[in-house]
Amino acid sequence: MKIYISFLKTQEVTDKVLSSASDFPYNQYQLKIQGYENNKYIEKIRAKFLRRIRRCKKLRLEIEDFIEVIEDSRTRLVFQLRYLEGKSWIYISRQLRSPN
């Protein structure tokens, strides 16, 4: 997730411009300017992405709350392994020493 967020951060940009002294002899020189790119498209995607992250966190809490109140310990363990830890059905079956 951090990879995506860093991708959506505002990018720092650098450029050089020609300038001249305000007093005579008005010598010309290059001036380096730095700033951040204001890209509305990136900001829109970033906002949408952050909304989705908040929604996912909320849903995860709801799932955890649901699993916590499952009375049967074996069923609760299956739900924890599958939906919180993302384990495969084969892994869960082996953990429970199931013949299937």
Beta strands, then each sheet from edge to edge (+ up, - down):
strand 1: 12-20
strand 2: 28-36
sheet 1: 1+ 2-
end
